[in-house]
C-alpha cells in the first residue's frame, strides 16, 4: 500500500510540520517514507505545500504529482490541486478557510472547520493537526499510538508542553463528524 499525500496552504499554517509528523509516523510503522517541502520565497503568508509518501515498497520519487490524499488549508491550494487527486482518493478541507466545494464525485471529501475548532478550543495554530486527526480517522494510515510517538519525536524538547496540545488537536479531528 502506498499513500501519496499532498498538504497545501499558506506559509505559517504548519504545513511542513504536519508533513513531518506524517513522515515520522510512517517511519515508526517501519514503512518507506519521503518528505519533500516546497514553499515560495515569501515563507509566512506565501504558498506552501509538502509531499509525503508512505509506502510498503521503495519510493521512486519523493514528488507527489497525483496525490491519493490532499489536505487543503486554503482556497488557492484546493483550486490548484483538486483535479490532481487520484480517483478514489481523499480530500480533507479546512472549511473555515475554504468556502469552495469539491465538485468531483470520484473522491471522498471531508470538510472540517479546523481553524475555527482550533480557536474555540484555545489551540492557536492547531488547525493543521486537527486535519491530521481527521486524516487518521478516515484512512487509518497509522495508528493513534504511532501518531502520539511521532508528535513526541517532532515537537522539540524545549516545547514539550505543546505535545499535549497537539494530542488534543488530533483528537478533535478524529472526533469531528460534520
Buried (B, 14 or more C-beta within 10 A) or exposed (E): EEBBBBBBBBBEBBBBBBBBBBBBBBBBBEBBBBBBBBBEEEEEEEBBBBBBBBBEEEBEEEEBEEBBBBBBBBBBBBEBBBEEBBEEBBBBBBBBBBEEEBEBEEBBBBBBBBBBBBBEBEBEBBBBBBBBBBBBBBBEBBEBEBBBBBBBBBBEEEEEEBBEBBBBBBBBBBEBEE
